[in-house]
Amino acid sequence: MTGFAEAVTQLRQSLKGETTPELTGADYTRRHDRFEAASPQRSLVAQSIQRELTGLAEKEVGPIDLLSVGCGDGALDEIILEANAGQIRSYCGIDPNPEQIAACRERLSHYPGTSFLHQGMAETIRGAPFSLVYAVHVIYYVGDPGRFIDQLLNVTAPGGLTMVAVAPKSPMNVIAELFWQSQGTDALFSEDVDRLLTEIGLSYEREEIAADMPLSLFKGASADEDVVEFTVQAKLDQLSETARTALINAFETSAIEGADGLSLEHPVDCFWIRR
Ligand SMILES: C[S@@+](CC[C@H](N)C(=O)[O-])C[C@H]1O[C@@H](n2cnc3c(N)ncnc32)[C@H](O)[C@@H]1O
């Protein structure tokens, strides 16, 4: 077995000429669900949002109105609404994907004060300001990240909070980036958001949340193909044996000793901007 840097070089070379289509539609949704279920990251992000909601309540900013930008199927927001049911006056989810917003509606519409904007793009949000505006793992998909952040700030009430959650360039994402590059997509990581916020001249806090996932999901008999495919955001059914071996080697060499054995780091950074 090689070291991680060498494994990445081998993987980069072995991906040349490979066909690794992007995940779309139902392929994306199913793999996303499997991936989230395998990582504690989502519930850690929810805890962090809950902590800030408690902070807002203590500051007595008034009734809490939430805006989740790129809400997806609402699974993250459900944790937040469930834990803070009495505290939240209204919740609005916005997502350009009609299937995701339909799933979100089905999941959350029984909570009081919920509303959903069909096929809403973050870039076009209008409306009354919200106490907390958050976008978890969404900034990768927008055309202009600076304008995106601007839009989020514009709809955050004075005294409120804006939060953007984005992955740092951890080893898992160094691997994923090779696939995105081969699909012609530019990746964006926490380091880029950090730079952008500094350039805009905003004061913010970067909260680094550590999470990890068992290596056994990525290799051998217990490997979960959906988890692997979501990790690299690509379908791998046409991948050659050489490239697959290189991929597994890259996962293996990036593993660390976690609480429950060998694990892959799956961190996320929350950028908090106080208005
Ligand atoms: C990785 S999912 C995250 C979903 C959810 N925030 C979560 O953490 O579970 C990214 C979501 O961003 C949405 N999205 C993509 N482009 C967007 C845009 N321009 N404005 C708002 N949402 C967007 C996608 O449709 C998708 O549902």
The ligand as an SDF file (V2000), in Angstrom:
LIG
                    3D

 27 29  0  0  0  0  0  0  0  0999 V2000
  -26.5030   18.3930   -1.0790 C   0  0  0  0  0  0  0  0  0  0  0  0
  -28.1530   18.9650   -1.1530 S   0  0  0  0  0  0  0  0  0  0  0  0
  -28.3580   19.6210    0.4840 C   0  0  0  0  0  0  0  0  0  0  0  0
  -29.7660   19.5410    0.9820 C   0  0  0  0  0  0  0  0  0  0  0  0
  -29.9810   20.0010    2.4220 C   0  0  0  0  0  0  0  0  0  0  0  0
  -29.5630   21.3630    2.6370 N   0  0  0  0  0  0  0  0  0  0  0  0
  -29.2740   19.0730    3.3820 C   0  0  0  0  0  0  0  0  0  0  0  0
  -28.2870   19.4800    3.9920 O   0  0  0  0  0  0  0  0  0  0  0  0
  -29.7020   17.9150    3.5060 O   0  0  0  0  0  0  0  0  0  0  0  0
  -28.0300   20.4620   -2.1350 C   0  0  0  0  0  0  0  0  0  0  0  0
  -29.3770   21.0760   -2.4870 C   0  0  0  0  0  0  0  0  0  0  0  0
  -29.1270   22.3700   -3.0790 O   0  0  0  0  0  0  0  0  0  0  0  0
  -30.1110   22.5770   -4.0660 C   0  0  0  0  0  0  0  0  0  0  0  0
  -29.6650   23.6690   -4.9780 N   0  0  0  0  0  0  0  0  0  0  0  0
  -28.9020   23.5820   -6.0720 C   0  0  0  0  0  0  0  0  0  0  0  0
  -28.7400   24.7880   -6.6350 N   0  0  0  0  0  0  0  0  0  0  0  0
  -29.4120   25.6960   -5.8780 C   0  0  0  0  0  0  0  0  0  0  0  0
  -29.6460   27.0950   -5.9440 C   0  0  0  0  0  0  0  0  0  0  0  0
  -29.1340   27.8340   -6.9170 N   0  0  0  0  0  0  0  0  0  0  0  0
  -30.4060   27.6680   -4.9790 N   0  0  0  0  0  0  0  0  0  0  0  0
  -30.9260   26.9080   -3.9830 C   0  0  0  0  0  0  0  0  0  0  0  0
  -30.7340   25.5770   -3.8750 N   0  0  0  0  0  0  0  0  0  0  0  0
  -30.0040   24.9740   -4.8060 C   0  0  0  0  0  0  0  0  0  0  0  0
  -30.2450   21.2000   -4.7230 C   0  0  0  0  0  0  0  0  0  0  0  0
  -31.4450   21.0640   -5.4540 O   0  0  0  0  0  0  0  0  0  0  0  0
  -30.1580   20.2690   -3.5020 C   0  0  0  0  0  0  0  0  0  0  0  0
  -31.4350   19.9500   -2.9930 O   0  0  0  0  0  0  0  0  0  0  0  0
  1  2  1  0
  2  3  1  0
  2 10  1  0
  3  4  1  0
  4  5  1  0
  5  6  1  0
  5  7  1  0
  7  8  2  0
  7  9  1  0
 10 11  1  0
 11 12  1  0
 11 26  1  0
 12 13  1  0
 13 14  1  0
 13 24  1  0
 14 15  1  0
 14 23  1  0
 15 16  2  0
 16 17  1  0
 17 18  1  0
 17 23  2  0
 18 19  1  0
 18 20  2  0
 20 21  1  0
 21 22  2  0
 22 23  1  0
 24 25  1  0
 24 26  1  0
 26 27  1  0
M  CHG  2   2   1   9  -1
M  END
$$$$
